[in-house]
């Protein structure tokens, strides 16, 4: 596959040139005119491409130059659409000829030759006109490239770990103190945090929320956004506070009435983040400020002081968020730039102070600028960044400062990363964006192509990581650099949305509808509305060149035939979708990415989508995969839900398949197709889900099923394997379904990098696991942990992340040693004790340790020897203990063993669900310090308690 890229600056110029020069037209006399025109177009565009790349680095352009740039970029899109549609029609012919042979034969026919000559002639005229103007801009400069990139290990902590947050403790304590001061009030109290964008209001609200949520019977954290959907907001509140008795078609008034009734007797804590208008709050307050007298508390965040006053009227409080102090700004800046030591190189001290003064204490600005300078130690580079930010920042408002800093960060990106970043503007505000889906959309759009022995997905991951490292997107749920999803900060989203509209990269349908779009072609279209009104979309030339269509609106009236050149169609969040909405989808011959929801059947002619590479039907109600899917010869990624069944032989026919999530095994017979995966030599990611109770058909059949699962490990290319059980009933798993892995036989060397076997216990760790020389992440449930299990796991040299759960505890006393490269260790004991001890020198690279106990009486822990956790001094250590209430004395005795362990002040927080009759005496969770003078306090729930620290 050609190493061609789509960029914001050049459009599809690179792939277009590749396609033009590959057409074998010079062999045929009748095609000489078409050949000459194609060659002329290619030569002219190749010279203009270099100029476009140079102009892309200019933030300010003269109007004439900007118009020329836009015209040539749009021309490249139109030309590629023309060629791709024509070739797709040729390739759609069902015979055995090659595509190029069919293409040439078709052009020999007078009718088709005339059509091609006419289209190419029109495009040639547009190219010639643009070429005349191009002669005034004879600028040529090479384009920089990007290397492979991993997540900067210093960055996720800035978003994830409380210990790494800077300047948050003071404001958090202030807010908690105010709530405690108002503790005697039984009426709902509102505190509103107000401040400009980028100050960290959401971060502060989240920290207060996590600190206090355990003191309330229910809690919710809900984001509003600039264009609020009130039904969604109310449903988010309902989900957070545990109210599920509401049909999907309830309107706003019905939701308000039901939520008021539900919350009447609850003590709730709700955060409403990012309120933009008083009208929105007036609706929300109808739910939250009712006749509740149980001491409920509410926090709002907003950028508008008038909105803050409105939210807190009637005895509430406005907390004004201040910028970071200069000292806190330095700590945040140096931590991101130089790592945890926070030490600035002496020769950079002055220029760093100058940069920080221009950031004016805005955390988002500081993180964004410091991301540009991470690992850069040359003073000249720092001065370049300082100069680029500009002295004008000193007199700008906070919003203007942030915009200019983001503008500099954007133009500092390589060209191909700009396209990837702007594409994120298709997602609604506050969305959680899954990395896997995003990369597949990038691939379908042509932003990524295979090169230098690396797959497109690997290159896409590198791009994703680079955007995180530059702080342009924020990681969600990061574990030691493994990030599966992200979010875009509101300010960054506003910025990229504006840029995307300016360069006709992404367009909102509302702009088209109201005539706000300045181009006569739309390339990528978002259809979304916040009301239940139907959106009617008629066929229009302005929409006929849309390449990506993403719909979030409620039941839009739209015909897919209005979008003949679609590459990406995302209907995965359209819960109203029905089969008739996707009628004629087989006409979208260029479609590469398709995501659907709600439908019960796939279109009968889906097999005609010959270029389709990604099919996501996870959110549908389809129960059986149609045989037509096996005709999708380029299908590489297939996402389905557990209940979809594949008939025998289907899997083996899908030879291009690289990723499949989730293959459901509902019965013994459904396990047989697992053998077919060994035929898929390109498969590298697989998720299998087992229906445990349906599979219990006798020991012999279970053993056969174990054998089928074992064939998955023998796949030579499988790098990510996830085997899980549908139910999380651990007692049932223990009784009915112990997995035996001894018969599994991985290839040598085995390419497996991640292995997850969850909610189904294995009887022991097999010997062959030590042969997994590329394994980085392992998650398994083991019936009981034996000394040899620990020895096998500790001998895996590449293992970085280990998550281990056990039902029966440990078999004898076990010393943990080895694990030379392990960085993350999570041990969970389910209804059992342990005789586990960390040996000195074990896990030398450990960064994060979590221990979780779920036991009954905890007799096994009372008076047991120390775990040897002193060996883990300096690491992040977390512990959760959950047990019957009768176990409280034993647990307290157990914890006293750690009174002198030098972990620092590790905070204790306690459970959860308050029982009103028991908690009048202590209606707030106790707080203590492990290793400090304050003893842990226990907060009692229904017949059990829970304690966590770390």
N, C-alpha and C positions, 0 to 999 in steps of 0.2 A: 504494500500500500504506500502511496506517495506520502512524503513527509511534508504535507501542505497544511497551512493554518489559516483560520478565519480570524481577522483582527478588527478592532474598532476602526483603525485608521485606513486600512486597505480593503475593508469588506472581505469579499471572497476572491480577491485578486490572485492569490497564490494557487488555490485549487483550480481556478478558472484557466490560468496560464498552462497548468499541467494538462488539463483536458483539451485545450486547443491544440497543443503541440503533439498530442498523442493520436489525433484523428488521422487515419491512414488514407487521406484523400488524394495524395499525389500519384497514386497508382492508376487512376482512372481518368481517361481523357475527358469524359463528359462532366467531370467534377472540377475541372481546372479553375473555373470562375469562383466556385465556392472555396476551393483551396487557397486561391490568391487572397480572397477577402479574409479568410481565417488567419492566414499568415500575417497580413497587414495589421489586423486587430491585435494579434499576439505581440508583434514587435512593438507597436505603439504602447500597449498596456504595460509591457515589461519595463519600458523606460519611465512610464508615469508612476509605476509602483514605488520606485525608489524615492521619488519626490513626495509621495503620500506618506511614506514612513518618516521622512524628515519633518514634514508639516505636523505630524502627529505629536511631536515633542514640543510644539509651540503652543503656549497657553493662549496667546493673543495673536489673531491673524487679521490681516486687512480683509475687508468684506469681499473683494473680488477673489482673493486667494481662497477664502473660506468657501465661497460658492463653488469654485472650481473643484476643490477637494471633495465637497459633498456630491457634486454631480458625477465625478469619476467613481466614487465609492458606490453610489446607487447604480451606476451603469454596470459595474462588475456583478452586482446582485442580479440584475435583469438578464445579463448574458448567461450566468450560470443557470438560472431558472430555465431559460430557453433550451440550453444544451441538455440539462438533466431531464427535463420533461420529454424531449425528443428521444433521447437514449432510453429512457424508461419505457416508452411506448414500443420501441424496437425490441428491447429485452423482454417485454411482456409476451412476445410472440411465442407460442408453445411448440417449438420444434428443437431439433438438436443442434442447430447452427450456433456458433459462438456469437456473442453480442456484437463484436466488431464486424464480423462477416454479415450479420443481419443489418447492421447499420449501413454498411456500404451498399448492400443489395437494395435496401429501401431507397437510398439516395439516387440509385440508377433509374428508378421509376420517375417519369416526368412530373407526376403530381407532387410527390414528396420532395423531389429535387427543387421544384419551384417554391414549395413552402420553406424549405431550408434556405434557399438563396434569398428569398424575400426577407426572412427574419434576420439573417446575417447581414444583408444589405442595409437594413435599417440600423442595426447596431454599428455597422461600419461607419455610417454617416455620423452617428453620435460620437464615436471614437475620434473620427477625423476632426470634428468641431472642438472636442476637448483637447485634442493634440495641439491645435493651433494656439489655444490659450496656455497650454503647458510650456510652450517654448519660452514664455516669460518667466518661468520658475524652474530654471535648470539647476536643481539642487539634488545631489546624490550623496548618501552617507549610509554605511552598513548598519544593520539592526543588531542590537545585542541579543544574546540568547541566555536561557536560564538553565542551570544545572539541576540535578536531582536534589530534592529537598525533603528533610524530615521536620517534624514539629520541633521548634526550639524548646528544650526541656524546661527552660526558665519561665516560659510564658503562661501555660495554663494555670499555674498557681495564682497569678494575678487575678484570675476570674473565679478560681475555685476555692482555695484554702483561706480560711479566716485569718490564719497566722500571717499570711502574706499580704493582707490588705493594709494599706497605709492611710493613717489619718482617720480611721473609721471608729476607733474605740470611743473617743470623746463624744462625738455626735450620737453614737448608739447608746452610750450610758445616759446622756442627757434625755433622750426620748424614753428610755426605760424608767428613769427616775421620775419623769413627769407622770407616766402611767401609774407608778407606785404611789405618787403623791395623791393621785385621784382614785386610789384603790378603794376608798370608802364609798365612792359613788356607785350605786347599782345601775344607774342609767348608762346607755351606750355613750362612749366618749370618742371624739374624733380628733386626731392630730394630723395636720396636713404639712407635708414637707414640700417646700417650694424652692426653686433655684433654676438657673439656666441649664440648657442642655449640655451634657458632658461633665457635670459636676459630681455625678455618682449618686443621684437620688435613689435610683432603683437598687443599687448595691447596698446602700444604707438601709432601705426598707426591707430588703431580703435578710440582712443580718439581724435586725430587730425581730422580724417574723420568726426566724429560726430560733432565736433566743427565748421567745415567749409562747410559741404555739402550743407547747406541751402543757401550758397552764389552763388551756381552754378545752371545752368538750368538742369543738370542731373549729377548723380554720381553713382559710382559702387565700391564695395569692392570685390576683386576676389582673391582667393587662388590658387596658382600654384601647389605646391607639388613637390616631388623629381622626379617622373616619369610623366611628364606633358602630358595631352591630349589636343593638341592645339585646336581642334574643340570645346571641352568643355570649355576651357578658353575663347575663342572668343565668344561663346554663352553666357557665364556668363557675359562677358562685355556687350554684346548686351542686355541682360535682364536688367542689372543694369541701362543702359542709355536709356532704353525705346524703343529699336529698336526691332520690332517684325516681320518685313517684310522679313523673311528669311525661306525658306523651310527646313525641317529637314535634307534633303540629301545634303545641300550645303557643299562643301568641304572648306578647309582652305583658298584657294585663293579667292573663291567667298565671303566668310565671310569677309575677309580683305577688299576687294573692296567695299562691301556694307556698312561696318562699317565706312570706310573712308569717304564715301559720306554722311552718316548720321551725322557724327560728324563735318563735315566741317563748319557748321554754328552754332555749339553749344558751350557754355562755360561749359566745363565738368571738373569734379574732379574724378580721378580714382586712387585707391590704388591697386597695384599688390603685393600681400603678398607672401613671401617665394620663391623668384626666385633663382633657383639653378645653372643655366648656362647662359652664354652670348648668346648662340644660341636661347634660349627661348625668351630672351629680344629682340633680333634682329627681331623676328617675331612680337612680341607685338608692338614694336615701329613703325612698318609700319602702324598700326592703329592709335596710339595715337600721334605720332609726325608727323602729316601731315601739310598741309598748313593752319591750323587753326590759326586765329589771334584774338581770343576773350578772351585771358587771361586764358586758361585752365591750370590745374595743375595736376601733377602726383606724387605719392609716390610709391617707391618700398622698399621692405625689403629683406634682404639677409644675409647669414652667410659668404659670400665670398667677400673679399675686391676688388678683380679683377672684379667680377660681378657688384659690387656697382659702381666702376669707369666707367665701360662700360655703365651702365644705366644713369649715370649723365653726361656723356661726352657731350660737346657742350654747356657749360654754366650752367650746373646743379650744384648740391651740394651733397656732401657725409656727412651724419651725423653719427658719430660713437657713438653707444650706449655704455654707460659705466655701470659697475656694480653699485648696490646701495651703497650709503655711509653706514658707520657703523651705524650711527644714524637711517637712513631709514630702514636698515636691522633689527635693534632692534624693530622699530615700527611695521614692518610687522610681525616679528616673534612673538612678544608679543600679537598682535591683534589676530592672529590665535590661539595662545596657551591659552591666558587668557581672550579673549573677548574684547569688545570695550573699557574697562578701560585702556588697555595697561600697566597694572601694573605687574611687575615681583615680585615674592615672594623673599624676601631678601636672603634666603638660596640657591636660584637657580641662583643668579646674576652671579657668577663666571663661573659656568659650562655653562650657556647660552651664555656668551661672547666667551667661547672656541668653542662652537658649531658654532656660527655665523662666527667666523674667518675661520672655515673650509668650510663654505658655500660660502665664497668669494663674497658676494653680488649678487649671482644668485637668482632671485626671485623664480624660480621654485624649486630650491633646498631648499630654506628657507621654502616655503609653504609645501613641501613634508616632511621635517624633523619635522616641527612644528605640522603637522597633527598627527605624531606618538606620540607627547607629550601632545596633547590636553587633559586636565583634569587629567594629570599625575603630581602629586606634590611631589612625592618621589625623593629625590636627587639621590638615587642609580639608579633609572630608567633612569634619565637624563645622568648619567655617563655611563650607559650601552650603550645608544645611541651614546654618544660621542666616546666611545671606538670602537663601531662597525663601525662607519664611517671611522676610521682609520687615523693614523698620516700620512700615505702616501699621503693623499689628499693635504697636504700642498705643495707638489711639482708637483702635477698633473695639466694637462691642465683643462680648464673649462669642456670640454666634458667628460674627465675621472672622474672628481669630480662628475658630474651629474650621470654618469653610476654607480659609486660605491654607491651613495646615493640611487638611484633607486633599486640597487641590495639589499641593506639592507632593504628597504621598502618592496620589494617583498618577501624576506625570513622571514620577520616579519609577513606576512599574514598567517592566518590559511590555511590548505591544500585546503579546498573546495573553498576558495576565489581565490586561485592561478589559478585554472581552469577557473573560471569566468573571471578573468582578461586576461589570455592568449587568451581566445576565442575572445576578442575584436580585436585581430590582423587579423581577417578575413575581417575587414572593411577597405576600402581604406582610404588613408590619407585625412584629412580635412572633413571626413564624419560627418554628424549629425546623431547620433544613437538614435532611439526611444526606450525608456525604455521598453514599452510594448512588442515590437517585440523581443528585446534582451532577456527579461525574458522567453518568450515562446521558444526561441532557446535553452537557458540554460536548460529548463525543458525537451525538446525533447532529448537533449544530455545526460540526466541523472544526471546533476549537482545538481538538486533540487528534493526533494521528500516531500510529506506531512508528518507532524509529530506534535505531541502535540497539536492537534486541530487547527493548522494553515494551510491555503492553500498553495500550491506550489507558487502561485503568491505572496502571502504576504511574504513568505520566500525569494523569488527572489528580491522583493523590498528591503528587509532588506540587502541583499548582495549588491545590487546596491548602496544603501545609504552608506554602509560601504566603498565601493571603492571611493565614492565622499568624504567622511569624511577623508580618507587617502590621498586625493589629487592625486590619480592615474588616475581618470577621472574628467573632468571638466563639471559642470552643465551648461546647456543651457536653458535660459528662466525660471530661478528659481523664484517662488513667495512664500515667507514665507515657505521655506522648501519643497514645492511641485515642484519636478523636473520631467519633462516629457521626456527629452532627454539629451544627453551628447555628448561630443567630447573627443578625446584622443590627448593630446599634441604630436607634432611630435617626440620629444625626447623620451617620454614614449612609443609611438608606435614603434619606432626603437628598443627600449629595449625589449619590449615583443615579437616583431616579431623574434628577435634573439633567445630569450629563447624558444619560441614555436617551432622554427626550430630545436634547439638542442635536445629537448626531444620528437621530432616527434609528436608534438601536432597539429600544423598547418603547411601546406606545400603549397608553391606557385607552380603552374604548370610550370612556367618558370624554377624552380630548377629541377623538374623532367625531363623536356624536355632537359635540358643541362647536366643532370647527376650529379647535385650538391647535390642531396638528398642522405644521407648516410644510409637510412633504406630500407629494401626490402618491406615495407608496408607503405602506406600513409593512415592516419586516417581522416584528414580533409583537404580539397583541395580548394584552391582559383584559379579560372581561370579568369585572367584579362589581358588585353593588352591596350596600349595607342594608337594603330594605328587601321586602318580599315582592317588590314589583318586578314583573317579567321584563326582560331586555329583548327587544326585537332587533335582529340583525339581518339586513337584506344584502343580497349579492351586490357587490360594488367593485369597480376597478381598483379603488384604493386598498381593498382588502385582498385582492387576487394574488399578491406576492408575499403574503404572510408565511413565515417559515416556522415560527413557534406560536402556538395558541394555547393559552392557559386560562381556564374558566373557573371562577369561584362564585359566579352570580347564581341567583336562584332561578332555575329553569329558563335559561335564555332561549328565545326562538331563533335558532340558527341552523342553517344547512351546511354540512361539511363540504358540499360542492362549491361553496363560495371561497374555499381555501385550497386550490388545486396543487400548490407547491409546498404544502406542509411537510416539515421534517419532524417536528415535535408536537404532539397533541396530549395535553395533560388534563384529563377529566377525573383524576383520582380523588378529588374532594367534592365531586358533584353527587351528593346523596340523592338527588331527585332523578338521576339519569335513568332512562329506560331504553329498551332496544331500538325504538324508532329514532332516537336521537343520533345513533351511530349507523343509521342506514346509509348505504353507498360508501362506506369507509374504504372499501376495496379500490375506489377511484383515486385515493390518495397514494399514488404510485411511489412517491418519494419519501413516504413516512418511515422514520427510523425509530421513533420512541412513541409508545402508546401506553397511557395509564387510564384505567377505567374504574368506575365505582358502581355499586348497586345492581347492575344488570344481572340477569339470571342466565343469559346465553351470550356467547361470542357471536359476532356477525358470521353468517354461514360462509362468506367468501373471504374470510380473513387470510386464508392461505395465499391470496393473490398479492399480498403486500410483500413483494419480493425483497425489498430493502430493509424490512423491519428487523431491528437489532435488539430492542428492549421492549418487553411486554410485561406490564405490571397490572395484575388483576386481583391483588390482595384484598381490596375493599369491595369486591363484587360478591354476588350470591351464586356464582357459577358452581355447580357440583361435579361436572364431568368435563374433562378437557377434550375438545373436538379433535378428530383425527387430522383436520385441515391444518392444524398448527405444525405438524411435521413437514409441511410444504414450505415453511418459512426457512429458506436455506441459509440465511444470514443471522438467524435468531441466536444471540449470544447470552442474553440475560433474561431470565423468566422468574417473576415474583408471583407466587400464588398463595392461597391460604390452605390450611390443613385439610379441609373437607373436600378439596378437588381431587378427583380420582383420575388416574391415567390407565388406559387399557394396556394389556400386555403388548410389548413390542414397540410402544410409542417412544419411550425414552431412548432406546437404542438407535432410532432413526434421526434423532435431533443431534447430528454430528457437529454442528457449530456451537452447541451450548457450552458456555463457560461458567455460568452462575445459575443456580436454582435455589430459591427459597419460597415456600417451605414444602417439601415433599412429605405428604401425610401417609403414614402406614396405619390403616384402620383395622386390618385383619391379617391373619397369616398369609392369605393369598396376595394381599397388597404388598407384602414384604418381598415377594419374588422379583418384581421389577428392579429391586435394588441391585441385582446382579448385572442389569443392563448398563449401569453407570460405568462399569469397567470398560465399556466400548467407547466412552466419550473421552477421547484423548486430550481435548481442550479444556475440560472441566477443571476449575481450580477452586470454586467456592460452592459448598453444598450444605443445606440445612435440612435435616430430617426430623420429623416429629412423630412420636409413637403414641397411638391410642391404647393405653395400657390395658384397660379392662377388656376391650374388644379382642386383644391379642392373646388372652389367657385361654388357650385351646389345648393345653397339654404340654408336658415337658419336652417331648420329642420335637414338636413344632416350634417351641420357643428356642430350642438349640439350633434348629435350622435357621430361624430368624437371626440369631446371633451370628451365624455363618454368613448370611446375606450382608449384615452390617459390616462384617469383617472385610468383605470384598472392597468396601469403600476406601479403606486405608491402603489397599494395594494399588489404587489409582496413581499412576506415576506423576501426575501433574496437580493432584489435589493439594491445595495449600491451606484452605480454611474448611474445617469440618465441624458441624454443630449437630449433635444428636440430643434430642430432649424428649420429655414425656409431656403429653397434653395436660394432665392433671398434676397438681403440686401436692397431692395427698401423700406425705412421706410414709405413713404407716402402711398404706396400700402398696407403695413401691417396694418397701422392705419385704412384705409378705409374698408378693406375686412376681416381682420382676427384677431379680439380681442379674446383671449382665456379666457374662464371662468373656474376657477378651483374650484368653490364652490362644485361641485358634486363629486370631487375627495375625496376618503376616505382612507387614509393611515392606515395600520395596527398599532396596539399599543402593544408593542413599535415598532417604525419604524426603520429599519436598514439603511435608506438612509443617506449617508455621504456627497455626492456631488450631487447638483441639478443645472442644467443649462437649462434655457429656453430662447433662444436667437433668435433675428430677428423675433420674433412673440410676440406681446405685450399681457399682461394679463390685464384684466380690473381692478383688485385690488388684494391685497395680501389676500389670504384666511385665515380664522381663524385657520384652522387645521395646518398651518405651524408652529405654536408655539409648536405643539406636536412632532416635529421632534427632538427628544432628542439626536440624534447622528449626526446631520447635522453639518459639518465643513466648507463647501464651498457652497455659493449660488450666482448664477448669474441670474437675471431676468430683463425683460423689462416691465415696468408698464406704463399704459396709463397716469395716473397722480398719484402722491404720496399724500396719505391722512394721517392725524395724526394717525389714527388707524393702517395704514400700518406700520408706523415707530414703533408703540408700539408693534405690533406682531413680527416684525423682531428683535427688541431690546430685546425681551423676550426669544429668542432662546439661551440657556446657552452655547452651545458648538460651536457656530458660530465663526469662525476665519477669514474667507474671505467673503466679501460682495461686489458684483459688481452690481450696480443698474443704469439702464437707464430709462429715462422717456421722453415721447413725449409732454405732456401737462403741465410739471412742477409740482408745488405743489398746492394742494387744500387748500388754506388758509395758514396762517403762521404756520410753524411746528418747534417745538423744538426737537432736537435730544437728546435723553437720553437713558440710558441703555447700551446694547451691552457690557456686562461685560467682555467678553473675546475676542472681535474683535481686530484683529491685522492689517487687510488690508481693506480699504474702498475706493472704486472707484465709484464716482457719475458722470454720464454723462447726460447732458441736451441737447436734440435734438430739436432745433428750438423752444425753450421756455425759460422762466425765472424761478426764484425760490424765495420762501420766506422761506428759510431754515436757521436755526441757531443752532450751536452746543452749548448745555447747558453745563455749567461748571460741571465737574465730569463725563461727558459722555465718553464712549469709553476709559476707564482708561488704557487699555493695547495696545492702538493703536500704531503701528509702522510706518505705511505708509498710507498717505492720498493723493488721487488724485481727482481733480475736473476738469471737462471738459465741456465747454459750446460751443454749436453751435446755435447761435441765429442770428436774422436778424438785427433789429435796436438796440437791447439791451436797449430799453426804460425801460424794467422791472428791469434792473440792475442800471440804473442811479439814484444815490441818495438813493439806498436801504440801509437798516441797515447793519451793519457789520455782517458777518457770525458767529462771535464768534470764529474765528480761533485761537485767543489767547489761548484758552483752549487746543490747540494742540501743544503748544510750545515744542520744543525739538523733534518733530516728523518730518519724511521726508514728505514734502508737495510739491505736484506738481499741476500746474494749466495750462490748455490749453484753450485759447479763440479763436474762429473762427467766423467771422461775415462779413457782408457786409461792404464795404469800408465806407459807410455813417455813420456807427456806431462808427467810430474811436473816435469822441469827447466824446460820452457817455461812451465808454469803458475806456478811459483815466481817466475820472472823477471817474468811479467806482474803478479803481485801486488805486487812491490816498487815498482811505480809509485805505489802508494797508501800508501807508508810515511809520507808527510807530510800526507796528507789529514786534515783536522781532524774526523774522525767521532767522536772520543772512543774509549773502549775498547770496540771491537766484538769480541765473543767469537767464537772459532773452535771449531767442533766437527767431528769427522770421522767418517767412515763406519765402520761398520755391520757387515757380515757378516764375522765373524772366521774366518780360515783358521788352524786350530790349528798346522799345521806351520810357518807363517810368523810366527806371532804370539807364540811363546813368549818372544821377546826383548822384545816391547813389547805386552803383553796389554791395555793400556789406551790409549784414544785420546789423542793429544797435545792439549794446549791451548795456545793462543797468543792474542795480541792484535794486531789489525790497527791500525797507527798507534801501537803501543807498542814497547817494547824487545824483547819476546818475539816471535821469529819463529814463523810458523805451523808446526805439526808435521802430518805426514800419517799417517793410519792406513790401512794397505793391506788391501784385500779381494781378491776373486777377479778378478785381471787388470784391476782398475780402482780408482779411488779417488774419494772424494767429499768436498768441503769446503764448508762453509756458514758464513756469518757474518752477523750482523745480528739 
